Amino acid sequence: MAESRIAQARSRGSASVYQLHELVAPSTARRVSGLIDRLNTPNGELAGEHPSNPGRAPSDYLQALELVSGAAQTMQSMEEQSARIQTKAFELMQQARSERQEAHERMADLANQLTASVARAGELERQLAEAELRAQTAEQWLGRFMETVNEAFAVRKSRLAEADLTVAS
């Protein structure tokens, strides 16, 4: 996998490597641009330099190796950060799945409770209707009883009034 990344980086060219390095380590961007320009220019075309300058080549190669080492370290740290992010994302995904499962179970429990509550409400409505019917029946019986009592007292009162009239005469 690392070999394919190296091959991809080589195929992208020096400009994309420079851009990556500029994003990751902006403090060395100026050094990198000069070095990349020197690496891209053939030895005979360097302005003011002779291709036979043997002391300059090791310095350029050391700088190039330092840059490659820095880029490799940067890529390694990016891969480590990516692995941490992937681990955290996996943990969050597992937590979300667990919470979703709990939510579904809670919803099923609430649906069962709702069904039981609806059944209980129906039973209470039936009992209320029966109680109202009994209350109406009791009120009718009480009304008839009151009429009977009032009629009995009216008859009794009229008889007492007649008796008083006959005794007074």
C-alpha positions in Angstrom: 0.0 0.0 0.0 2.9 2.4 0.8 4.5 1.5 -2.5 1.4 2.6 -4.4 1.3 5.9 -2.5 5.0 6.5 -3.4 4.2 5.7 -7.0 1.2 8.1 -7.0 3.3 10.8 -5.4 6.0 10.4 -8.1 3.5 10.5 -10.9 1.9 13.7 -9.6 5.1 15.6 -10.0 7.0 18.0 -7.9 4.3 20.7 -7.9 1.8 18.6 -6.0 4.5 17.5 -3.5 5.4 21.1 -3.0 1.7 21.9 -2.4 1.4 19.1 0.1 4.5 20.2 1.9 3.3 23.8 1.9 0.0 22.7 3.5 1.7 20.5 6.1 4.8 22.5 6.9 4.4 26.2 5.8 7.6 27.3 7.6 9.8 25.4 5.2 7.9 26.3 2.0 10.5 28.8 0.8 13.3 26.3 1.1 11.3 23.7 -0.6 10.4 25.9 -3.6 14.1 26.8 -4.2 15.1 23.1 -3.8 12.4 21.9 -6.1 13.3 24.4 -8.7 17.0 23.3 -8.5 16.0 19.6 -8.7 13.7 20.2 -11.7 16.5 22.2 -13.6 19.1 20.1 -15.3 22.6 20.6 -14.0 23.9 22.5 -17.1 21.1 25.1 -17.0 21.5 26.3 -13.4 22.1 30.1 -13.5 25.6 31.0 -12.2 26.5 27.4 -11.3 28.8 25.0 -13.0 27.7 21.4 -13.6 31.0 20.3 -12.3 30.6 21.8 -8.9 31.0 18.6 -6.8 30.5 20.3 -3.4 27.0 21.6 -4.2 25.4 18.2 -5.2 25.7 16.5 -1.8 24.2 19.5 -0.1 21.2 19.5 -2.5 20.8 15.7 -2.0 20.9 16.1 1.8 18.2 18.8 1.6 16.2 16.6 -0.7 16.6 13.7 1.7 15.5 15.9 4.6 12.5 17.1 2.7 11.6 13.5 1.7 12.1 12.4 5.3 9.9 15.3 6.5 7.2 14.4 4.0 7.3 10.8 5.1 7.0 11.8 8.7 4.2 14.1 7.8 2.4 11.3 5.8 2.9 8.9 8.7 1.4 11.4 11.2 -1.4 12.0 8.8 -2.0 8.3 8.5 -2.0 8.0 12.3 -4.4 10.9 12.6 -6.6 9.2 10.0 -6.5 5.9 11.9 -7.6 7.8 15.1 -10.4 9.5 13.2 -11.5 6.2 11.7 -11.5 4.6 15.2 -13.5 7.4 16.6 -15.9 7.3 13.7 -16.3 3.6 14.2 -17.0 4.1 17.9 -19.5 6.8 17.2 -21.2 4.6 14.6 -21.4 1.8 17.1 -22.8 4.1 19.7 -25.4 5.5 17.2 -26.4 2.0 16.3 -26.8 1.1 20.0 -28.8 4.2 20.7 -31.0 3.6 17.7 -31.6 0.0 18.9 -32.5 1.3 22.3 -34.8 3.9 20.8 -36.6 1.2 18.7 -37.0 -0.9 21.8 -38.3 2.1 23.8 -40.7 2.9 20.9 -42.0 -0.7 20.9 -42.5 -0.5 24.7 -44.3 2.8 24.4 -46.5 1.3 21.6 -47.4 -1.6 23.9 -48.2 0.8 26.7 -50.3 2.9 24.3 -52.2 -0.1 23.2 -52.9 -1.1 26.9 -53.9 2.5 27.7 -56.3 2.6 24.8 -57.8 -0.7 25.9 -58.1 0.6 29.5 -59.7 3.9 28.2 -62.3 1.9 26.3 -63.0 -0.2 29.4 -63.4 3.0 31.5 -65.7 4.6 28.9 -67.9 1.4 29.1 -68.0 1.5 32.9 -68.8 5.3 32.8 -71.7 4.7 30.4 -73.0 1.9 32.7 -72.7 4.2 35.7 -74.5 7.0 33.9 -77.3 4.6 32.9 -77.6 3.5 36.5 -77.7 7.1 37.7 -80.4 8.0 35.2 -82.4 4.9 36.2 -82.0 5.8 39.9 -83.1 9.4 39.2 -86.2 8.2 37.4 -87.1 5.9 40.3 -86.4 8.7 42.8 -88.7 11.0 40.8 -91.5 8.5 40.8 -91.0 7.9 44.6 -91.2 11.6 45.2 -94.4 11.9 43.2 -95.9 9.0 45.1 -94.9 10.5 48.5 -96.2 14.0 47.5 -99.5 12.5 46.3 -99.8 10.5 49.5 -99.2 13.6 51.6 -101.5 15.7 49.5 -104.3 13.2 50.1 -103.5 13.1 53.8 -103.4 16.9 54.0 -106.8 17.2 52.2 -108.3 14.6 54.6 -107.0 16.5 57.6 -108.4 19.7 56.2 -111.8 18.1 55.7 -111.7 16.7 59.2 -110.9 20.1 60.7 -113.8 21.7 58.8 -116.2 19.1 60.1 -115.0 19.4 63.7 -115.3 23.2 63.6 -118.7 23.2 62.3 
